[in-house]
């Protein structure tokens, strides 16, 4: 038996969350114009990824808990394989392969990750990465994948990722791990300054002190009550018990500069614009199938990164979830955009993210049957998991080949059957979608509506007088000056085509 360390409660919860219909893997696809030799990929993976001990360890689940155990027979070559697509070896064939891999479990007797080199994708190559969620969350794994890349084709070696320090189990007391996320929520509620972190860690090490903060505790309690009393999400064709057959699709990149320019013109964030476009695409898909759309709202669970600066480069799961209701029923693009902005503004004041992280940590220490019941309850209240990860805005190279595009998908828990991923890289923004075949057998049709929905916003801004903008967005300056400024911004938007 190899050396062991106890798995954190949050990571344990993700390890136990696997179901045949929803496997807890984060799946990423990297696409290259050049062919990558298998041995070159194995060398990069061996030198950079496997430098971190976690990728040389097995996840062991026992009655007494979950552990990371060194794999004494670890062979990195077992985890890096090669495959070829059937002709014409294009995006459709790669999407089918990824869909099959999403529904195929990893070997539980070995470290829970795999890289598959697709040697003939569009005349170049692609790499499909599958990593179990118990190892790390999406933000951490993005850092892991990027640590394998270089900033030039010459292959300037990046420094190996630092080994995350292993916490000594029980060092801070038996309740510290459970109450740390709750203390974190309380710290946010009472708006601790940077100089107060010593007091914060005192709460973590001595949980009894946390009860002095009645107001903060009440805020946490209200968030838990809100989650418990949420109504089940609207019944649409997107929602239903998922099966084991999946479908994936991804869009062509949209220029990030164009999205930012339109956002400045409208006083909205890039995230507001993207979420509104997703809501519009969902509406258009439902309407195209003859389904009712009037007044329809769809709830999505959105991961929120809870890492501090000191956590950068570490693995594990450090995120919470916030529920966001997409106003799919609003037809007017501008009206829908400002409603999304209003709702997202409300969420910025919420403690849902740290509270749900604390809840997940608690569930990781409880019997699996209890965890499943609670997660099933939450899953009934949502239709999709939606995540937005900012990637690097300069090109990168892997094993001497330029990384042209990258996409990833996060898993869905319980009976949630849809995952929406937004990723920016090298000046572009892409949408990725994973669906259950029984619910949405044609995700490419839905993805194809994403960019046209953004363009509707653009065209409406260009063609309509500024005075007709929705009342939710009052002008920040006198009408004449604001109108001239907006025309200038619109002109810059057009020039990016």
N, C-alpha and C positions, 0 to 999 in steps of 0.2 A: 504494500500500500504506500502511495506517495505521500508527501507532506501535505497536510490539510490546513485550511483556514475556513472559519465560518462565513457563510454567505450573508449579506445584509438582508434585512427583512423585506425591503422593496424588491431587491433582485430575486429573492425567494418567491415572492408573489408572482413575478413574471415567469419564473421557471415552471411554476405549477399551473400556469394559465393556458397551456397548450390544449387545444381540442382538435379533433380530426378536421373540423370545418374551418378552424382559424388557428393556424400555427403561429407561434410567437417569434417570428423571424423578421428582422429588418433586411430587406432585399434591395440592393443597389445595382445599377447597370452603368458601366463606363464604356463609352464608344470612342474608337480611334480610327483615323484614316489609314494608319500603317498597321502592318501585321506585327504582332508581338510574339516572339518565340516562347514556347512553354518554359524552357529552362531559364530565360530571362525573367519571366514573371515569378517563377519559383525562387529565384535568387533574391528578388526584391522582397517578396513575402517573407522569406526566411530571415533576411537581414533586418527588416524593419518591423513588420508586424509581429513576428515571433520573438522579437527582443523583449516584448512585454509578456511577463509570466502568465497573465490571465489567458492568453491564447495557447498556452501549453498545458492548461489545466482542464480537467473534466468537471462537469457539474454533477454532484452526487446528492440525491434526495433520499433521506432516510427518515425513520420515525422520529428521531431526535432532532431533525432539522436538515438544512441544506448546507453543503460544503463545497469549496473549491479544492480539488485534489490534483496534485501533480500527476500527469500522465507519464509513467515511467517508460512506456513504449511509444512516446510521441514521435511522429514522422511527418514533417511539414509537407512532404510530397503527396501524402494521402489526401490532404486538404486542398491541393491545387491540381485540378484535372483539366483536360482539353476535350472539346466537342466541336462538331460542325453542324451547320444548319442545312436543311434541304433547300434546293433551288426554289426561288431566285435568291435566297439568303438575304432578304431585306428586312425592313422593320416589322412587317407582319409575322415573319417566321421567328424573329427574335422575341416578339411579344408572346407568341405561343410557347416558346421555350421557357420564358420567364414565368408565365402562368403555371406551367407544369412544376417548375421548381418551387414556386410559392406554396404549392400544395403537397410537397414532398418533404417528409421529416428529415432532419439531420440525424446522424448516427449518435445516439445517446451514450454509447460506450466510449466516445472520443470527445475532444474539445469541440464545442458546438459552433463551428464555422466552416465555410467552404468557399473557394474561389473557382469559378469555371471559366476557362478561356475559350471563347467562341472564335475559331480561327479564320472564318471566312465571311464575316459580316460586312456587306457592301464593299467588298474588295479590301477591307482592312480587318479589324478585329474588334471584339467586345469582351468585357470581363463582367461576369455576373457574380456579385458577392452576396452570400447569405450568412448572417450572423445572428445568433439568438439574442433576443431582447434582454435576457438575464445578464449578459456580458456588459451591455451598455445601452444607453438611449441613443436617439438619432443624432443629437448634437455631438455627443462624445464620439460616435462612430464616424461622423463626418470628419472629425479631427484625425481619427485613426486612418481612414482612407487617404486623406490628404498628406499624412506623414509618409506615405509610400511614394509620393510624387516629387518631382523636381520643378524648379522654376525655369529651366532651360533644357533644350534637347541634349546638351552636353552631359546632363546627369549630375549636376551639383548635388552631392549627397546631403540629404537632410539629416540632422542629428536624430538618433533613435529616440523614440518617445520615452519619456521617463517612466520608470516603474512606479505605479501608484502605491503609496504606503499602505500596508495592510493594517487595519485597526485591530487592536488586541480585543478579542471578544470579551465583553463584560467589564472592560477597563473603566468605563465611566458609570458603572452601575447597571443593574438589570433593566431599568426603565428608560435609560438614556436614549437608546436607539429608537424606541417607540415615541418618546415625547420630544425628541429633537425636532422633527418636522412641525409639531404643534407649537413648540417654543419659537420656531422660525416664524410661524404665522403670527404669533403674539408679538414678536419683535417688529414685524411689519405693521401690525395694528397700532402699536404705540409709537411708531415712527422713530425708532432708535437711531441716533446719529452714529457716524463712524467711530466716535470716541467711546461709544457705549458697548462695543462688542465684548468687552470683558464681562460686563453684566449679562449679556446675552448668553455667553458660554457658561456663566454661573447657573443660568436657568436650565441649560442642558444637563449639566453635571448634578444639579440639585433640583429635580423637577418640582419638589414641594413648594419652592419659591414662586413657581408660575401661578399658583392660585392667588397670589397677592394682586394679580392683574385682572380684576373682575371684568373690567370693560373689554379688555382684549379677549378674554375667555368667552364673553357673551358674543362677540363678533364671530369667533370661530364656531360657536354653537349655532348661530343664525345661518352660517354657511352650510353646516351639516343638515340643519332642518330644511333649508332651501333645496338641497340635493335630494333629500328623502321625500319631499312632497312634490317634486316635479311631475307633471303629467307625462304619460307615455307619449312618444313622438307621433306625429301625424301618420296615418296609414297611407303609404304610397307604394308604388311598385318597387321602390328602393329598399323597402323594409320587409323583412320576413326571415324565417329560419334559413340560414345559409347551408349549402352543401359543401362537397369537397372539390368541386370543379370551379376554378377561378379564371378570370379574364383580366388582362392588363392592357393599358394603352398609354401613350404619352404624346404630347403636342410638340410642334416645332417651336423653337425659341422665339419669344417676343422681345423687342429691344427694351432693355431696362430704362435707358435714357428717355424713351418716348413715354413710358409709364410715369416716370418721375416728373416729366414736364407737364403732363396732363394733371397729375396730382397737385403740383404747385398752382396750376391755373384754377383748380376747383377747391383748393384748400383742404385736400384729403391726403391721407397717407397712401403709400404704395399698397400696403396691406388692405386698406379699405377698397381700393380699386380692384384688387385681385379677388377678394371675397365677393364683391358685388358681381364681378364677371362670372365667378363660379355659380352664384345663385341664379344668374340669368341663363347660364348653360343648363342647369338643372331644370329650370322652368321650360326652356325651349325643348328639351328632351321629352318632358312629360307631355307638353302640348303636341309634339310630333307623334306621340303614341295615342293621342286622343284622350288623355287623362285630364281631369279637372285641375286647374291651377289657381283659380280665384281664392285668395285668402290662405293659400298653402304656405306653411312654414316648416322648415326642416332643421332639426337640431343637430349640431356637430360638436364632438368633443375635440378640443384643440389643446395639444401639449404646450406647456409654458416652461421654459428653461429656468431652473432655480439655482443654477450654479453661481457661486461667488468667484471672484478673480482667483482666489487661492485654489479653487477646484479645477482650474483649467488644465487640460491634459489628462485628467483622471478618467477612469472608467466607471461602471456602475450606472444606476438610474437616479437622476436628480431632477425630476420634473414633476409638475402637477398638471391637472386637467382643468380647463375652463369650458363651460358649455356656452356655445354661441348659436343663436337662432337665426338662420338665414331667411330673409323675407322673399322667398321664392314667388309668392303670389303677387308681388308688385311688378307691373309690366314696364312702367316708365324707367329707363335706365338711370337717369339722374335722381329721381325720387328714391329708387332702390339704393343707390350709392349713399345718399345722405342718411337713409335709415340704417344702413350698415355702419356708417360712421358713428351715428348716435349710440347704437347698441355697443359697439366696441369701446366707445368712450366710457360707458357705464362699467364695462368689465375691467377697465384699468384700476378702478377703485375696489375691486373685489378681492377677497382673500381665498377664493376658490382653489387657486393653484397650490399654495402650501397646505391647505386643508385636505385636498384630495391626495396629495403626496403623503401626508401623515396617515390618512385613512388606508392607503395602500400598504404602508409600512406595518400598520396594525394587523391588516388582513394577512400579511406574510407570516405573522407569528401565530395565527389562529388555525384551526383545522381547515383542510382544503375544502370540505363541504360547505363551511361557513363562507369562505372566500368566494366560492362559485355562486352561492345564493346572492350575496351582496353585489357581485359584478353583473349577474344576470339582471338584477333590479335596475342597476345603472344603465345597462345596455338597452333595456326596453325604452329608455328615455331619449335615446339618440339613434340617428340613422347612419351617421358617418363619423369617421375619425379624419380630421383635417389638420395638416401640418405645413408650416412654411419655414424653410431653412435657408438662410443666406449663405451662399458659397463664395469662393474667391472670385474676384472680378478681373483677374489676369489669367492668361492661359497657363496650363500646367502640362508636364510630361511624365509618363510612367514607362519605365524600361526603354527610354529613348523615343517613345511614340507620343504624339501630341494628343491630349485628352480633348476631344472635340465636343462631346456632350456627356452629361451625367444626369441620372434620374434615380430615385429611390422610392420605396413604399414602406410605410409602417404597418404593423399588423393591427387587426381589429379584434377586440375582446368580446367575449360572450357571443351573442347572435348578431352583432353589427356586421353588415355585409358589404360596406363600401369604405374605401380609403382614398382620400384626396391628398396629393402631395404637390407642393409648390417649391421649386428650387431655382435659385439664381446662380449663374456661373458665366464668367467671361462676357459680361455685358448683356446677357440674355436671361429670360425667365421662362421656365417650362412648367407645364401642368402634367402630373402623372395621376393615373386612376387605376385602382384595383377594385373589381366587383365580383360578386357571386354570379356564376353563369345563369342560375335559375332566375335571378332578379334582373340583371342587366347583361345580356349576352353580347352586346355590341358597344363596349365602352368607347371605342374609337369614334362612334357617332356623337357621344356626349362630349368627348374631348374636343372634337372638331368644332363645337359651338363656343368654345372658350374665347378664342381670339375675336370672332365676330361680335361677341358681347362687349368686349373692350372697345372695339371699333365703333359700336353704337354710341358709347359714351363720347368718344372723340368726335363723331359726326354731329351729334346733337349739340355739343358745345360749339362747334364751328358754325352750324347753321342757324341756331336759335339765338335771339337777342338775349343778352345777359340778364335783362330784367325778368325773363321768364324762368330763371333758375328757381328751384324749389325754395320755399320760404325757410326751410331748416338751415340754410346757409346764408346768413346775412352778409352783405359786402363789407369788407374790412376798411374800405376807403371810399371817398366820394365816387358816385357812379361813373362820371366821365373818365377820371383817372384809372379806375379799376377796369373799365371796359377796354381802354387802350392797352393797359398792361396785359390783360388776358389775350388780346389779339396778338401781342408780341409773343406770348408763350405758345399760342396755337401755331404761329408761324414756325417756331422752332420745333414743334412736334412734327409738322409736316416734313420738315427738312431731314428728319431722320430716316425717312423711307428710302 
